[in-house]
Amino acid sequence: MALTYADLIEVDLGRLGSAVSDWDSTVKGLKTAAEHARTGMLAKSDAARWAGVNATVTRGFVAETAKEIADLHTEAGSIHHVLDDAHTELVSLQKQIRTAQAEARKWGINVQDYGDGPFTASTRTSEATRTRVRRRRTRPGTN
């Protein structure tokens, strides 16, 4: 689904901004969890004097768990960056379009969105302007 002119003008980007903030908190939480996993359980597992089959299985499990938490942190960081970039870009585009729309209105240009992607820009003419144009066209010898 393509983003239409009306979509961009009317969309409330506050919810996307909230999602960016939530993902930022998630990234920070996962960073802390990854550090604790690495410096806590993994370090203790590596330093333990375990022996036997259970020791081998447990060390492997702890190492894999610490890696998974670090991977989650990395993935959450990627999602946060994508959302943050999208939010920043959309806010900028929305501001530019709203500014251009306001400027166009000053010049008497109306932007009409048809809702399926295309839009048109047309000038509005006052009744006085239309009357002057009709008078010019009806003067004798000005065909």
C-alpha positions in Angstrom: 0.0 0.0 0.0 1.4 3.3 -1.1 1.5 6.3 1.2 -0.9 9.0 -0.2 -0.7 12.8 0.1 -3.6 12.8 2.6 -1.9 10.0 4.6 1.2 12.0 5.0 -0.6 15.2 5.8 -3.0 13.7 8.3 -1.1 10.9 10.0 -0.4 11.4 13.7 3.3 10.6 14.0 3.1 10.8 17.8 2.4 7.1 18.1 5.4 6.2 16.0 7.5 8.5 18.2 6.2 6.6 21.2 7.2 3.3 19.6 10.6 4.7 19.0 10.9 5.7 22.6 9.6 2.2 23.7 12.2 0.5 21.5 14.9 2.7 22.9 14.0 1.6 26.4 14.0 -2.0 25.2 17.4 -1.7 23.7 18.8 -0.2 26.9 17.2 -3.0 29.0 18.6 -5.7 26.7 22.0 -4.1 26.8 22.0 -4.3 30.6 20.7 -7.9 30.4 23.4 -8.8 27.9 26.1 -7.3 30.1 24.8 -9.1 33.2 24.7 -12.4 31.2 28.2 -12.0 30.0 29.8 -10.7 33.3 27.5 -12.6 35.6 26.3 -16.1 34.6 28.8 -16.7 31.8 31.8 -15.5 33.8 30.7 -17.6 36.7 30.0 -20.6 34.5 33.5 -20.3 32.9 35.2 -20.0 36.3 33.3 -22.8 38.0 35.1 -26.1 38.7 32.5 -28.3 37.3 33.3 -31.8 36.1 31.3 -34.4 34.2 28.6 -34.5 31.6 26.4 -32.0 33.4 29.2 -29.5 33.6 29.7 -29.6 29.8 26.0 -29.4 29.1 25.5 -26.5 31.6 28.4 -24.5 30.3 27.2 -24.9 26.7 23.7 -23.9 27.7 24.9 -20.8 29.7 27.2 -19.7 26.8 24.3 -20.1 24.3 21.9 -18.2 26.5 24.4 -15.3 26.9 24.8 -15.2 23.1 21.1 -15.2 22.5 20.6 -12.3 24.9 23.4 -10.4 23.1 21.8 -11.2 19.7 18.4 -9.9 21.0 20.1 -6.6 22.0 21.6 -6.3 18.5 18.3 -7.0 16.8 16.4 -4.6 19.0 19.0 -2.0 18.2 18.4 -2.5 14.5 14.6 -2.2 14.9 15.0 0.9 17.0 17.3 2.5 14.3 14.8 1.7 11.5 11.9 3.1 13.4 13.8 6.2 14.5 15.0 6.9 11.0 11.5 6.4 9.6 10.0 8.7 12.2 12.6 11.4 11.6 12.1 11.2 7.9 8.3 11.2 8.1 8.3 14.2 10.5 10.6 16.1 8.1 8.5 15.3 5.1 5.2 16.1 6.8 6.6 19.5 7.9 7.9 20.3 4.4 4.5 19.3 2.8 2.6 21.3 5.4 4.8 24.3 4.8 4.5 24.0 1.0 0.7 23.6 1.3 0.5 26.8 3.5 2.7 28.7 1.0 0.5 27.4 -1.9 -2.6 28.7 -0.2 -1.0 32.1 0.1 -0.7 32.1 -3.7 -4.3 30.9 -4.2 -3.4 27.3 -5.0 -5.6 24.5 -3.7 -4.3 21.0 -3.4 -6.9 18.2 -3.9 -6.2 14.6 -2.9 -8.3 11.9 -4.7 -7.4 9.4 -2.0 -5.8 6.8 -4.2 -2.4 8.3 -4.6 -2.7 11.1 -7.2 -3.5 14.7 -6.3 -3.9 17.9 -8.2 -3.0 21.5 -7.5 -5.3 24.2 -9.0 -5.7 27.9 -8.6 -8.8 29.4 -7.1 -10.1 32.5 -8.8 -12.4 35.0 -7.2 -15.7 36.1 -8.7 -14.1 39.5 -9.4 -11.3 37.9 -11.4 -13.8 35.7 -13.4 -15.9 38.8 -14.1 -12.8 40.7 -15.5 -11.9 37.7 -17.7 -15.4 37.6 -19.1 -15.5 41.3 -19.8 -12.2 41.1 -21.7 -13.5 38.3 -23.8 -16.7 40.1 -24.6 -15.2 43.4 -25.8 -15.8 44.1 -29.4 -12.8 43.3 -31.6 -11.0 41.1 -29.0 -12.0 37.7 -30.3 
